[in-house]
Amino acid sequence: MLRVCDLIVIGGGLVGAAISWGAHALGASVILLDEGDDAYRAARGNFGLVWVQSKGDGVAPYALWTRRSAACWPALAAAIQGTVGIEPALHQPGGLAFCLSDEEFYYRDDMLRRMQRESGDIGTRMVHREELRTMVSGLGDEVTGASFCPIDGHANPSYLLRGLHQALGSAYHPRKSVERIDATVQDFTVHAAGVSYVAPKLVIAAGLGSRNLAPTVGLKVPVVPQQGQIVITERLRKLLDFPTHTLRQTDEGTVMLGDSIEDAGFDTTTRVRTLRTIVDRNMRVFPALREASVTRAWAALRVMSPDGLPIYDQSIRYPGAFSATCHSGVTLAGAHALALAPAIMNGALPDALAAFTAKRFLGNLTS
Ligand SMILES: Cc1cc2nc3c(=O)[nH]c(=O)nc-3n(C[C@H](O)[C@H](O)[C@H](O)COP(=O)(O)OP(=O)(O)OC[C@H]3O[C@@H](n4cnc5c(N)ncnc54)[C@H](O)[C@@H]3O)c2cc1C
């Protein structure tokens, strides 16, 4: 069987689904091929922050791209809710990163000043202990202050993913693991589960699977897994109004604790030592958490490039083939849907994304 369309996207995680949705919303005929719900998927196990304040320290294009995405998010959330009735629970009240010592406070202060010089002022500032206690109650004595960014936020990543998939309707093809790509300078034929799909444009957004698929079309996506673990409490009374980089309270009242970073290959088992570190730090911030019961914990794999920045490229050998990957697929969903997808459909990546080509790794890639 042969299916023809304008754009094939490989990978239905948050990156591929947002790009597919953006192209679909422009009227393109899109086919999104995805392994489905039982595959490795960072989109399935993440924390849900739409986080700006620390993104792009030393790399202004990343700071600007992240800010643009935060600005695109409300339109994306409204469009998903308007078309399929799924509310991605977006809240952008500003975000806090708590400091537990003077060293942490001055470290973040330096970072914010540096980022302000490099990428402009978005109102991010340090909040001292006394002011912080007027914003958040129940803080532990060790909290010395926090950094605050007025455009940080959070969302429900599962609703976002489901909303994107549902809005794509029959364009979303689960249980279609791509086995082969045949490329010519005119078009791409992608083979998956006995069906061949043909299009003049192709996006490889297969998360950790991109590494092996990309070279077929002259692209490099040298990503590796980076494990993160998350702890969920029972539903609690309102703890705070702001998301933070290690803790956020969902609309349902559960509290998510996270932010671990470990190199564990493709291992997705949790470790008590890591979970304890996550919980200990958050209990120092909110001593009342000592009374809360933990209901769940999981580990999931981030999709990490060698320098932690996104990779966006178009193939020189096979124009029309693009790659897209990042480790902040929730945060960047707005820009992927409303800025990257239109650029791909126009056939060229914008200059603002030039810094994210994988050519930056040439010479220091070992495999
Ligand atoms: C613990 C943790 C916390 C995180 N917290 C945040 C956060 O707070 N904010 C934020 O912005 N981001 C966060 N992230 C990152 C975010 O989840 C990822 O950036 C995002 O999910 C990456 O999406 P992706 O589409 O690139 O990859 P994935 O979600 O991994 O999806 C890739 C998809 O490609 C499919 N695929 C692979 N190979 C093939 C193939 N051959 N054929 C067809 N399909 C294929 C897979 O089945 C999968 O569905 C977190 C991640 C983790 C692990």
The ligand as a Tripos MOL2 file, in Angstrom:
@<TRIPOS>MOLECULE
LIG
   53    58     1     0     0
SMALL
NO_CHARGES

@<TRIPOS>ATOM
      1 C1         12.0630   13.1780   33.8290 C.3       1 LIG1
      2 C2         11.8300   14.1710   32.7450 C.ar      1 LIG1
      3 C3         11.3670   15.4370   33.0600 C.ar      1 LIG1
      4 C4         11.1500   16.3780   32.0500 C.ar      1 LIG1
      5 N1         10.6340   17.5840   32.3750 N.ar      1 LIG1
      6 C5         10.3860   18.4890   31.4160 C.ar      1 LIG1
      7 C6          9.8040   19.7320   31.7280 C.ar      1 LIG1
      8 O1          9.4770   20.0030   32.8850 O.2       1 LIG1
      9 N2          9.6290   20.6430   30.7320 N.ar      1 LIG1
     10 C7          9.9900   20.3790   29.4460 C.ar      1 LIG1
     11 O2          9.8540   21.2480   28.5950 O.2       1 LIG1
     12 N3         10.4970   19.1850   29.1050 N.ar      1 LIG1
     13 C8         10.6950   18.2370   30.0500 C.ar      1 LIG1
     14 N4         11.2050   17.0110   29.7220 N.ar      1 LIG1
     15 C9         11.5780   16.7580   28.3390 C.3       1 LIG1
     16 C10        10.4190   16.4170   27.4430 C.3       1 LIG1
     17 O3          9.6510   15.3790   27.9650 O.3       1 LIG1
     18 C11        11.0430   16.0110   26.1150 C.3       1 LIG1
     19 O4         11.7750   17.0970   25.5960 O.3       1 LIG1
     20 C12        10.0840   15.6650   25.1000 C.3       1 LIG1
     21 O5          9.1930   14.7100   25.5430 O.3       1 LIG1
     22 C13        10.8720   15.0880   23.9380 C.3       1 LIG1
     23 O6          9.9580   14.7690   23.0000 O.3       1 LIG1
     24 P1         10.3760   13.9650   21.7360 P.3       1 LIG1
     25 O7          9.1790   13.9870   20.9070 O.co2     1 LIG1
     26 O8         11.6390   14.4930   21.1620 O.co2     1 LIG1
     27 O9         10.7690   12.5230   22.2660 O.3       1 LIG1
     28 P2          9.8610   11.3910   22.8470 P.3       1 LIG1
     29 O10         8.8300   11.9340   23.7360 O.co2     1 LIG1
     30 O11        10.8020   10.3810   23.4130 O.co2     1 LIG1
     31 O12         9.1100   10.7990   21.6030 O.3       1 LIG1
     32 C14         9.7850   10.1650   20.5450 C.3       1 LIG1
     33 C15         8.7550    9.3480   19.8210 C.3       1 LIG1
     34 O13         9.3670    8.8080   18.6450 O.3       1 LIG1
     35 C16         8.8820    7.5030   18.4750 C.3       1 LIG1
     36 N5          9.8330    6.7510   17.6450 N.ar      1 LIG1
     37 C17        11.1170    6.4360   17.8990 C.ar      1 LIG1
     38 N6         11.6340    5.7100   16.8980 N.ar      1 LIG1
     39 C18        10.6440    5.5660   15.9910 C.ar      1 LIG1
     40 C19        10.5420    4.8860   14.7440 C.ar      1 LIG1
     41 N7         11.5690    4.2140   14.2140 N.pl3     1 LIG1
     42 N8          9.3500    4.9210   14.0780 N.ar      1 LIG1
     43 C20         8.2800    5.5950   14.5910 C.ar      1 LIG1
     44 N9          8.3250    6.2520   15.7760 N.ar      1 LIG1
     45 C21         9.4930    6.2220   16.4600 C.ar      1 LIG1
     46 C22         8.7460    6.9560   19.8880 C.3       1 LIG1
     47 O14         7.8310    5.8840   19.9140 O.3       1 LIG1
     48 C23         8.2310    8.1750   20.6310 C.3       1 LIG1
     49 O15         6.8220    8.2130   20.6440 O.3       1 LIG1
     50 C24        11.4350   16.0500   30.6930 C.ar      1 LIG1
     51 C25        11.8850   14.7690   30.3740 C.ar      1 LIG1
     52 C26        12.0740   13.8420   31.3780 C.ar      1 LIG1
     53 C27        12.5450   12.4710   30.9970 C.3       1 LIG1
@<TRIPOS>BOND
     1     1     2 1
     2     2     3 ar
     3     2    52 ar
     4     3     4 ar
     5     4     5 ar
     6     4    50 ar
     7     5     6 ar
     8     6     7 ar
     9     6    13 1
    10     7     8 2
    11     7     9 ar
    12     9    10 ar
    13    10    11 2
    14    10    12 ar
    15    12    13 ar
    16    13    14 ar
    17    14    15 1
    18    14    50 ar
    19    15    16 1
    20    16    17 1
    21    16    18 1
    22    18    19 1
    23    18    20 1
    24    20    21 1
    25    20    22 1
    26    22    23 1
    27    23    24 1
    28    24    25 2
    29    24    26 1
    30    24    27 1
    31    27    28 1
    32    28    29 2
    33    28    30 1
    34    28    31 1
    35    31    32 1
    36    32    33 1
    37    33    34 1
    38    33    48 1
    39    34    35 1
    40    35    36 1
    41    35    46 1
    42    36    37 ar
    43    36    45 ar
    44    37    38 ar
    45    38    39 ar
    46    39    40 ar
    47    39    45 ar
    48    40    41 1
    49    40    42 ar
    50    42    43 ar
    51    43    44 ar
    52    44    45 ar
    53    46    47 1
    54    46    48 1
    55    48    49 1
    56    50    51 ar
    57    51    52 ar
    58    52    53 1
@<TRIPOS>SUBSTRUCTURE
     1 LIG1         1 GROUP 0 **** ****
